[in-house]
Amino acid sequence: MNADRLTALALGFLGGPGSNARTILGLAGPPAAGKSTLARYLVAEIERAAGPGSAAYVPLDGFHLSAAQLDRLDLTHRKGAPATFDAHGYVALLRRIAADRFQDIYVPDFDRTLDEPVAARHVVRPQTRLVITEGNYLASTDTPWPDARRLLRELWYVDTDDALREERLLRRHRDGGRDEATARRWVTGNDHPNGEYVKAGRSLCTRTVPGIGLPETPNGGSVL
């Protein structure tokens, strides 16, 4: 399934002429599968076809706990694991997105240069008809992830070869300042178990789609 086919599927969620309904599409998958790259690509293509503001991007990564909170919880060494996200805050935002059609809704992101979450990088406008949200754990069966899944029209599992994901993860960690040995330890000790946890939810997704071959984007838009 290529990028054009995925775009056509996403455009189908906009409804017929004159429709003002809002749909939320989710993308799940292990670290470095390409979720954020696919989500941003689909948003851009939908806005190209249906006009500015017709689609919006909502990354789970905006709900990473800050370094200060990770230190407080003694979770710095597990950054990226399920417990290192404000999952309930993410679900609350999805509920507001589903219900509030009158206000701009500001959405946080994760800045890889700062290595911290940042507020209000994205926005869901009142006219937004398709919201694409992505994150590792949207297919998890642990609380509160099923509450998020019930708000989604569909949940796609982004499938990418493990060797390619590892290559991307190592590059990400090196770019973030880790040396080769430290980067490999982080992939083995943290990213790999997180990825295996994510894979367990694959059967709960609506469909499996490939991680399409798109270039990485800077900052919070690197392949996730």
N, C-alpha and C positions, 0 to 999 in steps of 0.2 A: 504494500500500500504506500504510494508515494505522497509527496507533500500536496500535490493538487487534489488528490482524493481526500486527504484529511481536511483540507480547506473546504471542499464541497460538503463533507459531512457536517462540519461546524456551521457553515452558512445555512444548512437545513434547519438549525435550531432557531433561526431568526423568525420563523413563521412566514405566513403569507403577506401580501401587500396590505399595509395599514395596521399590521399587528404591532402592539405595544407591549407584549408580554416580555418578561425578563426570565432568561434561562441561565443556570449555572452549570458549566461543564467542568469536570474535574480530571486532572491528570495525576496518576500515581506512578511510582516506580522507584527502584533503588537509587542510591547516590550516583550522580554522573550519568544517568540514563539519557539525559537530554530533555527533561521536562520543561525547564524554564525556557530553553531555546525554542522548543515546539510551541509553548504557550505564547511567547512574544511574537513568533512568526504568524500564528493563527490570528492573533489580535490585529496585527498590521494588515494582513490580507483581508480580514472582515471589514476593517475600517476603510480599506481601499475600495471594497465593493459596495459597502452600505453607508459610508460617510463617517466623519470624525465623531468619536464618542459613542459609536454604535456597539463597540466592544471594549472590554477592560480586563486588565491583568491583576490578579490577586495572588501573590505568592505566600505560601505558608512560611517561608523563610523570614518574613517580616516579624514573625512571632517567636523567633529565637530569643531565649533569655539573654540578657546583657551579661558581659563579663563579670560585672559586680554581683549579679544574682547567681551566676554559676559558681563564683568563689564562695558565696554565702552557703550554697547548697553542697559544696564540695563535688561539683559535677564538671569542672573544667576539662578533665581528662576524658569525658564522654560527650563533649560538645557535638551536637548533631543527632544524638540518641533521642528517643521519644520523650524522655523526662526533661529534656533541655528546651522544650517548647512550651509556650503558653497556649496549650491546646484549647482550653475553655475560652480564652479570649478570641482565638481564631473562629471557633464555632459561633460565638456571639456576633462577630463581624459578618459571617455568612448569613446569619438570621436577619441582621439588619439589611444586608444587600437584597435579600429575598423580599423584604417587606416594605422598605422605604424607597419610594419612587419620586420623592419631592426635593431631596437634599443631595448636594455633593457628599459622597462618602469617601473619606480619605483612608488610604491603605498603606501600611508600613512595608518596608522591604529590608533586605539585608545587604549591607555594604561590605564587599570583600576587601576593600582597601582599608577601611576602618576596623574590619572584623567585628562589626557591631550592627544590631538592628537600627534602622533610621525611620523616623515618623514621616507619614504623608508623602511618600515618593510617588504614589499612584493615586488615581481617583476614579471612582465609579460615578458617572454623571446621571442625572435623572433620565436622560434619553437612552442610556445604555441598555441594550437588549440582550447581549450575551456577555457573561462574565466567565473568564477562564481562570480557574484556580489550580495551582499545582503544588505538590509536596510529597515527600517520601511516604507519609503515613496515612494517607486518605483511605486506604483499603484495610487498615488495621481493625481488628475486632475489639480492641481494648477501648475502654471509656476515655474520652468522649467521641472518638473518631466515627462510630456509627451515626451519631447525631449530625455530624457534618455530611456524611454520605447521604442521609435522607433528604438533604437540601439540593442534591445534585440531580440534574436530568440524566446524565450518564457519567460514568467514571471509566476513563481509559487507562490501561496499563501500558506504560512506555517501556518497551523491551529492547535492550541493547546488550550486545555480547559482553560478558564479564571482563575479558581481557582488555577490550576497548575502554570500559568504564574504569578499570584500574589505571590504565595509561592516563586518562583524563584526571583522575584523582591525584595521581602522583604529580602531574604538571600543576594542578591547582595548589597543592601544598608547597611545592617548590616556589611557585610564584608568590605564595604568601610568606615566604621567608624561611621555610624549613629546609634543612639540608637533606640530602638523598636518604641517609639512614633514618632520620627522624620521620621523613615523609612516608617511607615504607612501613615503619612501625605504626604510624597513625592509620594507614590504610588497612594493615593486617589486624590491628587491635581494636579499631573503632569503626571505620567505614565498612569493613567486611561483615561483622556481626549485624550492623544496622541494615545492610543490604539483604542479608538472609532473612531477617525479621520482616522486611518489606515484601519479599517474594512470597511469603506464606499467605498474603492476602490477594494474590493474583486472581484466584478463581472467583473472587467477589466482584471483579471489575466487569463492566459491560462488554468490553472488547479489548484486545491486545493490538497495539499499534507499534510500528518501528520507531526507534529514535532516528529521525531523519538527519541526513548529513548537511547540517547548516553550520556556518562559522560561529564560534563563540563570540559573545558580546561582552563589553567591559563591565567591571564592577559587579552589581548584583545580578547581571544577566548572563553569567557564565553557565556553561552546561551543568545542569543539576540532575 
